[in-house]
Amino acid sequence: ANPGISQSAIASALRFDRSTLVQIIDRLEERGFVVREVSAHDRRSHALKLTPEGQTALADLKQVIGAHEDHMTRVLSPEEKQQLLTLLARIHQAPKGD
């Protein structure tokens, strides 16, 4: 993952409202998956780090996602898979609200 990433950077990357993201991070912190630390670069912001439990959960989640992606795209050729990824990236990069 990205140890020390700021909440603002995550909100921006995911296009989440910051208040929504704070609620999600609160729950992840309660479950012991992440910890908030004062940022070494900006004392006004928090740096997020995965705990060992969070790292285990992330590894498990990556396996589940990979299996799901394989299942969903098994009927596609390699070229079609690449085209799908290209189109999904384009959708993701579209300005919010379009």
N, C-alpha and C positions, 0 to 999 in steps of 0.2 A: 504494500500500500504506500502511502505517502506520509511517512512519519513527520509530525510537526506541521502538517497542513492547517491552514486557518479555516475557521467556520465560513468566513466570507468567500474564500476560494472554492470551497465545496458548494456553497449556495449558488455561486456564479456558474460553475461547471455543470451543475444539475438543473439550473434555471429554477431553483426553489426560492421562494420568499424566505428571507432570513429567519423570521419568527417561526415558520413551519420547520425549518431545519433545526432550530434550537430545540423544539419539542422532540424531534427525532433523536437528536444527540443526547438529550436528557434521558430518554428511554434506553439508549445504548449504554450510557454511563451507568444507569441504575442496574442494568443486567450484567455489568462488569466487562463490556466489550471494548470500551474506550475510556481514556482519561483526558481531562482538559488540563493543560499546563499554561502558565503565562508565557507568551511568545518571547523568545530571546531577541527578536527583531523589533517587536512593537509591544510594549508592556500593556497596551490597551486592548490587545486581542488575545485570544486563546489559541494555542497550538493543540491539535488533537493527535493522540497516539493510540494505536491498538494495544490492548493488553494481551498477554499470552492467550487468554480465553477468546479474545477477539481475533487473534491470528488463526487459531484453530477453527473458529466459526467461518472465517473468510476462506480458508482452504477447503472446508467442507462445501461451502456455497459455490465456490468455483467449480468443483467437481459436478455438483448438481446442475449448474448452469451449462457446463460443457456437454453433459449427457443430454440435456433438454435441447440444446442447439443442434447436436448431432441427430437427434430424433426428428426435429422439425425440418431439417434440411436434407435428410437422407435421399429424398427424391430429386434433388437438384444436382446438376453437373457442377464441376469446379468453376466453370465460367459463370453459371447462373448464381452460385453462391457469392462470387465476387461482385456481380452486378447487384445482388441484394444488399451486400454490405455497403457498396457505393451509394445506393439509393437511401439506405437508412442513415448514413452519415450526412447526406444532403438534407434530409428531413431534420436531423438533430441540429444542424448548423443554421437552419432557417431562422430569421429574426423572430423573436417571441411575439405572438399575436398575429402572425401571418397564417 
